[in-house]
Each structure stands twice: as C-alpha cells, then as structure tokens.
C-alpha cells in the first residue's frame, strides 16, 4: 500500500503542478492556481499519516517506510524550489515573461549555488532522519527496525554526497572561458540568486 501511495503522491505532485501552472498562465485564474499549488503539501501529509497508520496496524517496518520518509524529506526541501523553477519557465513560455535566469556556471557564484542546494539536502535529510527516528521509537522493541536504521544511513550518505559536490565547486571552482562577459556573470550573483537571497 505504501509503495502505491508514494507513486500516487509523485504523480499527484506533477499533475497538480501542471494544472496549477496551466490555470495560471492559460486561463489567467491566479487564485485557482494558488489553491491548486497549495494542495501540494497535502500529499506529503497524506503519505505521512498513511505510513503512521500502517505501522500502527502492525505492519513490519520495511524498505517502503524508509522510502516514504526520504520522499517526504525530499519534497519538503526541494518541492517549493522545483515549483518556483518551473513557474519561471511557464511564465516565460506561456505568459510572455522574460526567460528565467540560469544558475551560475563558474567561479564563486556557482559555489554559492551548490552550497544552497547542499543546505536544502541537509534540511531534507534532517526531515527524513527525524521521521525515521520517530518510526523507530514508535515501533520500539515490538518489531525489527533495522530497515529504518539503514535508511537513516541512506539519508546521511545523500547529505554527504551533496556536500562533496558543493565542496568540489569551492575547492576547484570552474573557470569561465576567456571573453569577459562569461567571467562577469560568474563573478557576480545572478538575478535568481539575488531573488532567492531576498526570500
């Protein structure tokens, strides 16, 4: 049941996102679009409640419960970021807005961008770790929690991998090709970074 629900939540995320953006830019119904996009967190809440009920009903903790925790952590950390990114592209292609700024490619600006993604990974991993630990405490000595513990290590490894990627851009920054314009863009924060810093 949990696996099917995870798949349903993933499909529902993209369906709601597509509907919300289509309604916003094709029909110009901004309020309806906001309602549809605000329904996105409900999917994670449904998955969380269903997982808790499954364990309460005596289900043996398994890999599907670990995947559910990782999925919730990922969507909490990266869901809004993904929606904002796609909203910028939809506004450009459907609403006539200028193209959204691309992530910086070189120098310190790219290192800052990767560091922000790592912080999101830390946040998502922390959410997953907390949910998994709550499940471990909830099951207690009445069941085998080894699979839940193993997924805690998975969350920590994901955080570590993101951290190594971000660190590599800091230690070995990519250099812009000679030409001036590219170097200027990589040295200064992009408009997208400036907007994200203000949020």
Protein Blocks (a to p, Z undefined) as FASTA:
>chain_A
ZZmmmmmmmmmmmmmmmmmmmmmmmnopaklmmmmmmmmmmmmmmmmmmmmmmmmnopac
dfklmmmmmmmmmmmmmmmmmmmmmmmmmmmmmnopacdddddfehjllmmmmmmmmmmm
mmmmmmmmmmmmmmmmmnmmmbcfklmmmmmmmmmmmmmmmmmmmmmmmmmccdddeehj
mmmmmmpccfklmmmmmZZ
